[in-house]
Amino acid sequence: MKKVLIVSVLGASIILASSSGIFAKSHKSSTPKNYLTLSFFLRPTSLGYKHHLFDNLYATGNLDYISSTKDLEFQIGAAYFIPRKILFFRLYGGAGYQFSRNRGYQYPYISIGTQFFFLFSELIHPLRSGMDPQGRFGFFFKF
């Protein structure tokens, strides 16, 4: 519970700080309507979609195929993009719920990520004891 509280306070402070324009010489970024992500550099292989809801908030969905266990994991959630670019990075954070097809587990997760040029990276941290964080790195396409 303490971990969830700390992450919530940190997330709220980032949102409040970024909305007031306190970053020096930062560039306001435009918000595309949709993103399609493809990750195959790190395991698991992943296909994701982000749909623009309003302002900088996106609904997200990801499919991860884990070849070692031949399992398919589905993640659904939301992501908030910080409205300013820092250098050429676009940072975001999110949360959601993850389901497994074969093993049947369900648990919440939090994620942080960045986009730069045509590449993206994400770190997904399950909010369940004994589970290791996962990473994604690959291409994203905006349309």
Summary of the structure (lengths in Angstrom):
residues: 143
radius of gyration: 15.4
end to end distance: 38.1
largest distance: 48.6
contacts: 388
relative contact order: 0.19
helix: 13%
strand: 57%
